[in-house]
């Protein structure tokens, strides 16, 4: 195996690791956003967990960040929460999720 082949394998492994890391961070941040939104909606216990889980699993079906923010802001529209607030919360939770995952590794 040449040095070039080893380098290529190293880059591929890093890419796969980074993709897995970002997938986990997105899932975790969506769950945190879902739990926050459930609280805003007055949900608790199993209902809150179900709402958060649905937000995570729906994201697995090719939902974009815009779709997630749109769904949550639509759900919270009657509560006076605007899209920008939801986007900021998601950004906050993404940062938190990345920190948590880095601390775990």
ZAFI-214407 format. One record per residue: z, x, y of N, C-alpha, C in turn. Coordinates in steps of 0.2 Angstrom, whole numbers, plus 2048, in hexadecimal, padded with zeros to 3 digits. Atoms other than C-alpha are relative to their C-alpha. Example, Ala and Ser with C-alpha at 12.3 -4.5 7.8 and 13.67 -1.06 7.14 Angstrom:
<nodes>
8008047FA82783E7EA800804806/7FF7FC7FA8248447FB8037FC805/
</nodes>
This chain:
<nodes>
8008047FA800800800800805806/8017FC7FA7FB8078118057FE805/7FB8017FB8068088207FD7F9804/8038067FD7FA7FB8288027F97FC/7FE8068047FD7EF8198087FE801/7F98017FF8107F181B8027FD807/7FF8027F980F7EE82E7FE7F8800/8028078018057DE82A8057FB7FD/7FB8048038117D881E8077FF804/7FB8017FC81F7DB82A7FF7FB806/8018057FB8177D18387FF7F97FD/8018068038137C382C8077FD7FE/7FA8028028257C38268047FE806/7FD8027FA82B7C28387FE7FA803/8038077FE81F7B483C8037FB7FC/7FD8058048267AA82E8077FF801/7F98017FF8387AD8328007FD807/7FF8037F98357A98457FE7F87FF/80280780082C7998408057FB7FC/7FA80380383A7948348067FF805/7FA8007FB8477988427FE7FA805/8018057FB83E78D84E8007F97FE/80080680383C77F8428077FD7FF/7F880280084F77F83F8037FE806/7FE8017FA8527808517FE7F9803/8038077FE8477718558047FA7FD/7FD80580484F7678478077FF803/7FA8007FE86076B84D8017FD807/7FF8027FA85D76885F7FE7F8801/80180780085575785B8067FC7FD/7FA804803864752851806800806/7FC8007FA86F7578607FE7FB805/8038057FB86474D86C8017F97FD/7FF80780386573E8608077FE800/7F98027FF87873F85F8027FE807/7FF8017F98797408727FD7F9802/8038067FE86D7318748037FA7FC/7FC8058038767278678077FE803/7FA8017FC8867298717FE7FC806/8028047FA87D7238807FE7F97FF/8028078028777148778067FC7FD/7FA8048028897108718008007F8/8007FF80788571585F8068057FE/7FC7FB80389271E8548007FF7F9/7FF7FF8088967238427F98007FD/80680080488871F8367FA7FE804/8058027FC87D7178437FD805805/8027FA7FC87D72684E7FD8057FC/8037FB80587A73283F7F97FD7FE/80780280286B72783A7FB801806/8047FF7FA86472784C7FE807800/8027F980086573A84C7FC8037FB/8047FE80685E73C83B7F97FE801/8078037FF84F73183F7FD804805/8037FC7FB84C73C84E7FD8067FD/8017FA80484C74B8437FA7FF7FB/8058018058417448357FA7FE803/8068027FC83573C8417FC806803/8037FA7FD83274D8497FC8047FA/8037FD80682D7538377F97FD7FF/80780380181E7478387FC801806/8047FE7FB8157518458017FD807/7FF8037F981E74A854801806805/8007FB7FB81D7558648077FF804/7FA8007FB82B7598708007FA804/8028067FC82374C87B8027FA7FD/7FF80680482473F86E8087FF7FF/7F880080183774386B8037FD807/7FD8027F983B74287E7FE7F9801/8038077FF83073287F8047FB7FD/7FC8058048397298718077FF803/7F98007FE84A72E8778017FD807/7FF8037F984772A8897FE7F8800/80280780183F7198848067FC7FD/7FA80380384F71587A805800805/7FA8007FB85A71A8897FE7FD806/8028027FA8507128968047FA803/7FC8057FE85B703897807802802/7FA7FD7FE86A70E8997FF804807/8017FC7FA8627168A97FF8077FF/8027F980185E7278A17F9801800/8077FE7FF84E72E8A67FD8057FC/8047FC80484173889D803808802/7FE7F97FE8467488A78078027FD/7FA7FE8028587478A28008017F8/8017FF8078537458907FD8077FE/8037FA801848754891805806802/7FB7FB7FF85675E8998058017FA/7FB80080686275988B7FD8047FA/8037FD80685575E87E7FF808801/8007F97FE85376F8878068037FF/7F97FD8018667728878018007F9/7FF80080786776D8757FC8057FC/8047FB803859779870803807801/7FC7FA7FE8627878798068017FB/7FA8008048727828707FE8017F8/8027FF80786978185F7FE8077FE/8027F9801861792861806805800/7FA7FC80087279A8658047FF7FA/7FD80280687A7918567FD8047FA/8037FD80686D79784A800808800/7FF7F97FF86E7A98518078027FE/7F97FE8028817A984F8018007F8/80080180787E7A383D7FD8067FC/8037FA8048737B2838802806801/
</nodes>
